[in-house]
Amino acid sequence: MRWRLLSALALLSPVLAVPQVEADPAPEKAAEIPVAPVAPAASPASTHAPTVFNGQTVPPMRELKGATLDEDISKGYWFVEFFSPYCGHCIKQAPIYQTLYEFYYTSKPVPTSKEKEGADSLNTFTRFYDLKFAKLDCIAYGDACGAKKVQSFPTLALFKNGELVKSKVGTQSLKELSKWVEETLESIRPGSRPAGGVKLPKVGAKEVEGGAKPDGSEAKGKDPAAGAAAASKQNALASASVSSASPAKTSSATLESDYHPNPAGTSMPLTAEKFQKLVTTTREPWFIKFYAPWCHHCQAVAPNWSQMAREMKGKLNVGEVNCDIEKRLCKDAGVRGYPTMHFFRGGERVEYDGLRGVGDLIAFAETAVESGTGVVDVDAAAFSAMEEKEEVIFLYLYDHATTSEDFQALERLTLSLIGHAKLVKSKDAKLNERFKISTWPRLLVSRDGVPTYYTALAPKDTRDFRAVLSWMQKNWLPIVPELSSSNAREIMDGAYVVLGILSRDRADEFVVAKREIKNAALEWIDKQTKAFQLERQELRDAKQLRIEEAEDRNDQRALRAAKSIRINMDEIPRKEVRFAWVDGVFWERWIRTTFGITVKEGERVIINDEDNRRYWDQTITGNPIVPSRTSILETLKNVVASPPKLSPKSTVSSIEHFFFRIRQICSGHPYLALAMGLVVLVGGSIWGRSRMRRRNGGFFQLNEKEGLLGNVGGANGKVD
Ligand SMILES: *[C@@H]1O[C@H](CO)[C@@H](O)[C@H](O)[C@H]1NC(C)=O
């Protein structure tokens, strides 16, 4: 045991040293890192000279520091831009924000004659409004940004006395920002702002006519040349990697006509500079692997990755980033282990967490390419044809009143659905009829033809990206999905799972078995729905009965009590039942060690209760459960009865084995590595104690801990 701890810690130390290299090459410093946050490099912008606007000197914008952020913004109003020096949108935002700051800083709250006023005048913006502009570099102070829940860059937030009032994500034009500032100022000092707004300068300009009327329709803040020039001035970090033309490209919504992806069929090594130029600041899709040369799992996946890149020749850009060299870029991309694979498009990304076989990678890449064409419009016939092939299809039904804003929100979802399910839209009356739709837009999912609807109380709910996506995530698995290492947790946790153990090798049995499990599932869902409705009706009837009785007896107290009965079906504990199947040949070893079953002896079904580490594999008559709807449903009824009418067996091993077997990454994150180190330590002490407890007759599942420890500490020789 001690050997394992020592070796694990020895292995962790080079990992811990990684982020410190630039600042402090002394290796003995490594041990201190987990305690103190990574020291940020000196902020280049803080040494910036003051600027001049409308003839008045403007001090450099305040650059906040992570450790003192809360204290700094604890008083008054603060606009804070959370940015990353590498993100294209931030580079675009920087000059706009700087101009906004200069403009307001030098503005006179109360219009006066032209005479110059000193900094001690009471008629200065900062004194009058107590509103300050600042920014925070989220690469240097990642923890602070995390604490403020900043998830994308740039995020602009308004704080009042340290409390977040409002935030906006993404590039904002000068006009939009000014509108926000004006609202804020008006709320600080009601009646102090000109009703028609203010005349804004051009982005990067050094002056603007004071007190003039605002311009009508000019597209402000969209001057790419001035923007880029000011960007490099204002944000010295970015200047190294951005060419003056690139930020302008960001706004184009479609791909350039000269888009020729991956001409050589290779995975292109990307430096931070190239990444910025080719990925961040373009609309082109990229599939990119982040790796470290020393990581075994990276070395193992390399040939498969290359082969996928060959297959994607002319179809999709494929790249790779060496995180040993490009540390900042990898951190910015949220890489927490090696290898990590992300698909990028237009400044957004989605992580690939599937299997690493050649076929899996190619399948993902192909759906990713397909998603680039946007949400396809289908008619009823095309939809039916799709249903033949796809088990899960999200359908967005719209009408003539659906706005471009609605469609934009819809398009945003495509990226997150890659590798999970299809999304199409339609305005075909036949589909409206089939799904009984009478208000638009409506979103639904059809799983094996069975619809489930997204509940939207107002039209804006259908544009709520987070709400829609989380609903989609709950519904994107087919009714009977195939269990794999990437969805195992999602399927197995918190439910009874009817798991068919099947073999693709016996094609006929395979088809029949899958169909039977699906029939059992549909039947079960149908029964559950009916039972739910019945139960609710019974509760309502019971309530009504009490009310009537109280009325007859004219008992006011009983009447009030009866009327106050609330029927909440959610309060009735119900354990969910899910259905899935697993490839019994591929996962032969796991199935044998977990359930003592081998698929060679025929297709089988088990009912698993992961939370309680137990399972059932026999019907009430003592025969094995087989993939037939009768066998499954009869047994299931007895299993979910409380208490169960069938006694379970306990799984000695667990899903963890299954789960960890493929999701193998090398840790490159110091905190994660530290956490893993702690797991080793804590796990070790539990293990030691449990051994004592076992001797006293206590119950402890040794194998499970061994599995976990084995993965981290290297008991299986899987050492990184
Ligand atoms: C690479 O692909 C092959 C064939 O698809 C597969 O057997 C192998 O496990 C893959 N390698 C890794 C590291 O996943």
The ligand as a Gaussian input file, in Angstrom:
#p B3LYP/6-31G(d) Opt

LIG

0 1
 C       -8.472000       2.428000     -32.150000
 O       -9.405000       1.878000     -33.040000
 C       -9.477000       0.475000     -33.007000
 C      -10.414000       0.040000     -34.106000
 O      -11.565000       0.786000     -34.133000
 C       -9.901000       0.004000     -31.635000
 O       -9.949000      -1.402000     -31.568000
 C       -8.944000       0.546000     -30.600000
 O       -9.400000       0.216000     -29.304000
 C       -8.848000       2.063000     -30.724000
 N       -7.873000       2.581000     -29.789000
 C       -8.208000       3.241000     -28.687000
 C       -7.088000       3.757000     -27.867000
 O       -9.358000       3.443000     -28.350000

